[in-house]
Amino acid sequence: MNRIAIPKHEWDEKLHQLLSSFDLYAPVENDFSCDYVKLDADTVPEIVYNKPKPVTPLKKFFLPVKENVTARANGAHPVVILGAPNCDVMALAFLDQIYLDEEYYDPAYGARRDRTTIISSDCLGIQEHCHCTSYGIEPTGNEHSDLSMALLEEQVILTIFNKKGESFLEKLGLVVTIEPEKQLLEALQNKQQEVKQLLAKQNGKLPDYQETGKLVNGSGDEIWKKYASDCVSCGACSAICPTCSCFLLIDKPGFQKIRQLDTCQYPGFERVAGGEDALGPLPDRFRNRYMCKYVWKPQKYALKACTGCGRCIEACIGQINKNELLMELSN
C-alpha cells in the first residue's frame, strides 16, 4: 500500500488541471446540507474533506432514477468522485455483486463503473446516526475504492489501493513512491482511532449485523405494527439507501425499455394481475425491508446490505429510527 502527501493548495491546483478532461464530483456544503456537486474552478477550494456524509448516496452515479437501458451509450468523459465515505463505498461494492455478476452483467452499470475513479474519504468525525462499525465496516477507505484521502494539517494524504488509483495520480503528475512524514501518519491514525471509539460509545447497545438478522427473522408481529403505525409509505428510507436497487422495467414504443428505481415501501410494490398483493398490509411491507437487509440478502451475497450510514433514519418523514427498533428487539 503506497501513500503520498501533498499540500492542500497544490492538490487544488492539480484538480484544476483535470477539469477539462474529467467530470469531477465532490461534496460541497450549501445553506442546507452537504452533497455532491460537479466541480468547477470556483468549487474546487470548497470541497468538504473527512466529514460524514453527503446527503445523496454514491449509487446515484451508477443507477439513475430513470434511464433507457436500450439506448446506446454516448462517449462520456471519465469520472472522478472524491470524498465518498466508506459506508457508501462498501454499499457500492455490494451493488457490484448484483450488477457485475457474470451471468447477469448489466452493461449500463458496468460502463459507468469502468469509467469512474472513486477516491474515498476517511471520516474524521461522526454524525448522530452513523453506525458503520456496528456492522464491521471501518470509517476509513479500503481496497473497494481506488484511492482514499484525508486532509490533516493542510496536507492531503492519499492512499493508493489499485492500478486505477495509480493511473489517476500519474495523470496528476504525482510520484507514488514517496511516503508522508511519520508524524503525519501517526496523527492520522490517532484521529481514525478516536472516531472508532466515538462510534463504539454511541452505538454500544446496537446489535451487530448477524445478530440483527436473527432478531428480525425471529420477531413477532407486534413490533412491526407498532413502528409501522408511523410509516406513511413514502419510500424515502429505501430510495435514499445506498444498497437498495429495486426497479421497474417499463416498455415504451420504439423498443425502449425504461428502468425506473422502485421501492418495496410503496403501496402496490408486489401487486399482481387480479389485485393480489403479498405486501398489501403496511406492517408486512414495513418488515419486508428489514428482512431483505438482514436476512435474505446475507443468504445470497458476501457483503452487507446495510452499511450503517443512517440515511434512512434521517430521511424518514414519520421519524422512525430503525436503530431504536433493533435495540428494542434485542432487549
C-alpha positions in Angstrom: 0.0 0.0 0.0 1.5 3.3 -1.1 0.8 6.7 0.5 1.7 10.2 -0.5 1.1 13.6 1.0 0.6 16.8 -1.0 0.0 20.4 0.3 -3.7 21.3 0.0 -3.1 24.3 -2.3 -1.0 22.1 -4.6 -3.8 19.4 -4.6 -6.3 22.1 -5.6 -4.1 23.2 -8.5 -3.8 19.6 -9.7 -7.6 19.2 -9.6 -8.0 22.4 -11.6 -5.8 20.8 -14.4 -8.2 17.9 -14.7 -11.5 19.9 -15.1 -11.3 20.0 -18.9 -10.8 16.2 -19.3 -12.6 14.7 -16.4 -16.0 15.1 -14.8 -15.1 15.7 -11.1 -17.6 15.4 -8.3 -17.1 16.0 -4.6 -19.1 17.0 -1.5 -19.7 20.7 -1.1 -21.7 22.4 1.7 -24.6 24.7 0.9 -27.1 26.5 3.2 -28.9 23.3 4.0 -26.7 20.3 3.6 -23.5 18.8 2.2 -23.8 17.0 -1.1 -22.0 16.1 -4.3 -21.6 18.7 -7.0 -19.8 18.7 -10.3 -16.7 20.7 -9.7 -15.6 23.8 -11.5 -12.8 26.4 -10.8 -14.9 28.0 -8.1 -15.9 24.9 -6.2 -12.6 23.0 -6.1 -11.4 25.0 -3.0 -14.8 24.3 -1.3 -14.5 20.5 -1.3 -15.5 19.1 2.1 -13.0 16.6 3.5 -13.4 13.9 6.1 -16.9 14.8 7.1 -19.7 12.2 7.0 -21.7 12.2 4.8 -23.1 13.6 1.5 -26.9 13.6 1.5 -27.0 11.6 -1.7 -25.7 8.1 -1.7 -22.9 7.1 -4.1 -25.3 4.8 -6.0 -26.9 7.8 -7.8 -23.8 7.9 -10.1 -24.3 4.3 -11.3 -28.1 3.8 -11.0 -30.0 6.8 -12.3 -33.6 7.1 -11.0 -34.8 6.7 -14.6 -32.9 5.6 -17.8 -33.5 4.0 -21.1 -31.4 0.8 -20.9 -31.7 0.1 -24.6 -30.2 3.4 -25.7 -26.6 3.4 -27.0 -24.2 4.9 -24.6 -22.6 8.1 -25.8 -18.9 8.7 -25.4 -18.6 10.2 -22.0 -15.8 11.8 -20.0 -14.1 9.7 -17.4 -15.5 10.5 -14.0 -13.7 11.0 -10.7 -15.7 11.0 -7.4 -13.9 12.4 -4.5 -14.8 12.2 -0.8 -17.1 9.2 -0.8 -17.5 7.9 2.8 -16.6 4.2 3.3 -20.2 3.3 4.1 -21.1 4.3 0.6 -18.0 2.6 -1.0 -19.0 -0.6 0.7 -22.6 -0.2 -0.4 -21.3 0.2 -4.0 -19.2 -3.0 -3.6 -22.4 -4.7 -2.5 -24.2 -3.5 -5.7 -21.3 -4.7 -7.8 -22.2 -8.2 -6.7 -25.6 -7.8 -8.3 -24.9 -5.7 -11.4 -21.5 -7.1 -12.3 -22.4 -10.7 -11.9 -21.0 -12.7 -14.9 -24.4 -14.4 -15.6 -26.5 -11.2 -15.2 -24.0 -8.5 -16.1 -25.6 -5.0 -16.5 -23.7 -3.2 -19.3 -25.0 0.3 -18.4 -23.9 -0.1 -14.8 -20.6 -1.7 -15.8 -19.8 1.0 -18.3 -20.2 3.7 -15.6 -18.1 1.7 -13.1 -15.3 1.3 -15.7 -15.0 5.0 -16.4 -15.2 6.1 -12.8 -12.4 6.5 -10.3 -13.5 6.5 -6.7 -11.5 8.4 -4.1 -13.0 7.6 -0.7 -12.6 9.8 2.3 -11.6 8.9 5.8 -14.2 10.0 8.3 -12.6 12.1 11.0 -15.8 12.8 12.8 -19.3 11.2 13.2 -22.9 12.1 12.9 -25.8 11.2 15.2 -27.0 8.2 13.2 -23.6 6.8 11.9 -23.2 3.2 12.9 -20.9 1.6 10.3 -18.6 -0.1 12.9 -21.5 -1.8 14.5 -21.7 -3.8 11.2 -17.9 -4.4 11.0 -17.3 -1.6 8.5 -14.4 0.8 9.1 -14.9 4.6 8.7 -11.7 4.7 6.6 -11.0 3.9 3.0 -10.2 0.3 1.8 -9.4 -1.6 -1.4 -13.0 -1.3 -2.6 -12.1 2.3 -3.6 -9.3 3.2 -5.9 -7.7 5.8 -3.6 -8.6 7.2 -0.2 -7.8 10.7 1.0 -7.7 12.6 4.3 -7.0 16.2 5.0 -4.8 16.8 8.0 -2.6 19.8 8.9 -3.2 21.3 5.4 -1.8 18.1 3.9 -3.9 15.8 1.6 -2.8 12.3 2.5 -3.6 9.8 -0.4 -3.6 6.0 0.0 -3.4 4.1 -3.3 -5.2 0.7 -3.5 -5.0 -0.4 -7.1 -3.8 0.4 -10.7 -6.7 2.7 -11.4 -5.7 4.8 -8.4 -2.1 4.8 -9.6 -3.1 5.8 -13.1 -5.1 8.8 -11.7 -2.1 10.0 -9.7 0.1 9.7 -12.8 -2.4 12.0 -14.7 -1.9 14.5 -11.9 1.9 14.2 -12.2 2.3 12.8 -8.7 5.0 10.4 -7.7 3.5 7.4 -5.8 6.6 6.2 -4.0 7.1 9.0 -1.5 5.8 8.2 1.9 4.3 11.0 4.1 6.2 12.0 7.2 5.9 9.5 10.0 4.4 12.1 12.4 1.7 13.0 10.0 0.7 9.3 9.6 0.7 8.8 13.3 -1.6 11.9 13.7 -4.0 10.4 11.1 -4.0 7.0 12.8 -4.8 8.7 16.1 -7.7 10.6 14.6 -9.0 7.4 13.0 -8.9 5.6 16.3 -10.8 8.4 18.0 -13.6 8.1 15.5 -13.9 4.4 16.1 -14.1 5.0 19.9 -16.8 7.6 19.4 -18.9 5.2 17.2 -18.4 2.4 19.7 -19.7 4.7 22.5 -22.6 6.0 20.5 -23.8 2.6 19.3 -22.8 0.3 22.2 -26.3 -1.2 22.6 -26.9 -1.8 18.9 -26.8 -5.5 17.9 -24.3 -6.4 15.2 -25.3 -7.4 11.6 -25.5 -11.2 12.2 -27.4 -10.8 15.5 -29.8 -8.3 13.9 -30.7 -10.9 11.2 -31.5 -13.4 13.8 -33.7 -10.9 15.8 -35.6 -9.7 12.7 -36.2 -13.3 11.5 -37.5 -14.5 14.8 -39.6 -11.4 15.7 -43.4 -11.4 16.2 -45.9 -9.2 14.6 -46.4 -6.6 17.4 -43.2 -4.7 17.0 -43.8 -4.2 13.3 -47.3 -3.0 13.8 -46.0 -0.6 16.5 -43.4 1.1 14.3 -45.4 0.8 11.0 -48.1 2.9 12.6 -45.9 6.0 12.0 -45.0 5.0 8.4 -46.6 7.0 5.6 -45.2 4.7 2.8 -43.3 7.5 1.2 -40.4 5.2 0.4 -37.7 7.7 1.4 -35.9 5.1 3.5 -35.3 2.7 0.7 -34.9 5.4 -2.0 -32.1 7.1 -0.1 -30.5 3.7 1.0 -27.1 3.2 -0.7 -27.7 -0.5 -1.3 -31.4 -0.6 -2.3 -31.8 -1.1 -6.0 -35.3 -2.5 -6.9 -36.6 -1.2 -10.2 -39.4 -1.3 -12.6 -38.8 -2.1 -16.3 -41.3 -0.2 -18.4 -41.8 -0.9 -22.1 -42.2 2.1 -24.4 -42.8 2.5 -28.1 -39.8 2.0 -30.4 -38.4 -0.8 -28.2 -37.5 1.5 -25.4 -37.1 -0.1 -22.0 -37.1 2.3 -19.2 -35.6 1.2 -15.9 -37.0 3.3 -13.0 -35.9 2.8 -9.5 -38.7 1.4 -7.2 -39.0 0.7 -3.5 -40.7 -2.1 -1.5 -42.2 0.6 0.7 -44.6 1.9 -2.0 -48.2 0.6 -1.9 -48.7 -1.8 -4.7 -45.0 -2.8 -4.9 -45.9 -6.5 -5.1 -49.4 -6.1 -6.6 -50.1 -8.5 -9.5 -52.8 -9.2 -12.0 -56.1 -9.7 -10.3 -55.2 -7.4 -7.5 -53.4 -9.8 -5.2 -50.7 -8.1 -3.1 -48.4 -10.1 -0.8 -47.3 -6.9 0.8 -50.6 -5.1 1.0 -50.8 -4.8 4.8 -48.5 -1.9 5.9 -46.8 -3.8 8.7 -45.8 -6.6 6.3 -44.4 -4.1 3.8 -42.6 -2.3 6.6 -41.0 -5.5 7.8 -40.1 -6.7 4.3 -37.3 -4.1 4.1 -35.7 -5.4 7.3 -36.0 -9.0 6.2 -34.3 -8.1 2.9 -31.5 -6.2 4.5 -30.6 -8.5 7.3 -32.0 -12.0 6.4 -32.5 -12.6 2.7 -29.6 -10.6 1.2 -27.0 -12.2 3.6 -28.1 -15.6 2.3 -27.0 -14.7 -1.2 -24.3 -12.1 -1.0 -21.0 -11.9 0.8 -21.0 -8.2 1.6 -23.5 -6.5 3.9 -26.8 -5.0 2.6 -26.8 -2.3 5.3 -23.6 -0.3 5.8 -24.7 1.8 8.8 -24.9 5.2 7.1 -28.1 6.2 8.9 -29.7 8.0 6.0 -32.9 6.0 6.3 -33.4 7.4 9.8 -32.6 11.0 8.7 -35.0 10.8 5.7 -38.0 9.3 7.4 -41.0 11.6 7.5 -42.5 9.5 10.3 -39.3 9.9 12.3 -38.9 6.2 12.6 -35.5 5.3 14.0 -34.5 1.8 12.8 -31.8 1.6 15.4 -34.3 2.1 18.2 -36.4 -0.7 16.7 -33.4 -3.1 16.6 -32.3 -2.2 20.1 -35.9 -2.9 21.3 -35.8 -6.3 19.6 -32.5 -7.1 21.4 -33.9 -6.4 24.9 
